[in-house]
Amino acid sequence: MSTIPSAKLKALLTSNSDLSKASLGTRIMLTRMRLEVQNNPASIDAVVSELQQTTDTKPQLAADLANI
């Protein structure tokens, strides 16, 4: 599966979009990451990098993110 573009991940992390279509694990992880970015906006690049690395190793997460 191809990697998700950084711009899409940044938008996902900085928005309040509905996560109800995602699995419980994905919702928990994204909520944690969103809070991290809200509390420290300078961390956005590190959080995006972490999320990209995770999607590279877990294809089910990438598929889940594609449905959001």
N, C-alpha and C positions, 0 to 999 in steps of 0.2 A: 504494500500500500504506500502511496506517496505521502510525503510529509505535509502537514498542514502549514500554510503560510504564516509567518510571524505576525503579519498584520491582522489576520483573522483571530489568532490567539490573543493578541493584545486587545482587540475589540471585545472578545469574549470575557476577558479578565477585568475589563474596565466598565463593562455594562452591567445592567441588572436584568438581563434577559432571562426568560423562564427556562428553568432546567428540568422541568417535569418529564420531558421525554428521555432524559438520561438515566442511566442506572444509578442505584443508590451510591455506589462507590465513586462514580464520576461526580455526582452532585456534592458529596462530602469533600472530595479533593478540590473541586473548583471553588466551593464556598470558602475553604481554607485559604486558597490562593488569592481569591478576591479580597478577603480580609487583609491578607498580607500586603497586597498592593494598595488598598485603601489606607492602611496605617503607615505605609512607607512607599509613596509613589516612585521614588528613585529605584526601587527594587524590581520594577516592571520587566526590565531586560533579563534579569536573573531568573525571574519566575517564568517568563516565556521560554527561556532556555531549558529550565527544569521540565516544563510541560512538554516541550518538543522531544526531549530525551525519553520521557516516559511514553509518549505516543510511538516513538520508534521501536521500543521494546515490547509494547503492549498493543497489538493491532486492534483489539476489541475496544480500547479507549479511543483510538483514532476514529473508529467507526461510530462510536457513541457521540463524539464531538461533532462529527459530520451531520448528525441528525438534530443538532441544537440550532 
